[in-house]
């Protein structure tokens, strides 16, 4: 999934940590769908993994949002690795886009433009993502 050639060791460690958290969140999400979110949250509280939720959101919504944030963290690193500068406007667009749309836009960018000279990679990626949304 993530190619770490020519990457700073600290960045590789951060990516590995984010991917491990993403895997954990997938497991928690699956367990929530099978056992019920409240039961899973109770297990996590009992084991000391988490404290009582300080949010008023239902647990499945909070889990889904956390998973989405983890995925977007990974894709941000992949976008940077593709040579696309994360400008404030691009970060905002990514934040407000569905993960699948961001992932599709990155695949399109890499498939079509990875071997071409692009004058404004951030602007081009922004346009591709707008079209995905």
Residue pairs with C-beta under 8 A, 6 or more apart in sequence:
1 19
2 15
2 19
2 74
2 77
2 78
2 81
3 81
4 11
4 12
4 15
7 15
7 81
11 77
14 77
15 74
15 77
18 70
18 73
18 74
18 77
19 74
21 70
22 67
22 70
22 71
22 74
25 63
25 66
25 67
25 70
26 67
28 40
28 44
28 63
29 60
29 63
29 64
29 67
31 40
32 40
32 59
32 60
32 63
37 58
37 59
37 60
37 63
38 59
40 59
41 50
41 53
41 59
44 50
45 51
45 52
53 59
53 62
55 62
57 65
68 99
71 99
72 94
72 95
72 99
72 102
75 94
75 99
75 102
75 103
75 106
76 86
76 91
76 94
78 106
79 86
79 94
79 106
79 125
80 86
82 106
82 109
82 110
82 114
82 121
83 121
84 90
84 109
84 121
84 122
84 125
85 121
85 122
86 94
86 122
87 122
87 126
89 126
90 122
90 125
90 126
90 129
93 126
93 129
93 130
93 133
94 102
94 129
97 129
97 132
97 133
98 133
101 129
101 132
101 133
102 129
102 132
104 132
105 125
105 128
105 129
105 131
105 132
106 125
108 128
108 132
109 121
109 124
109 125
109 128
113 121
113 124
118 124
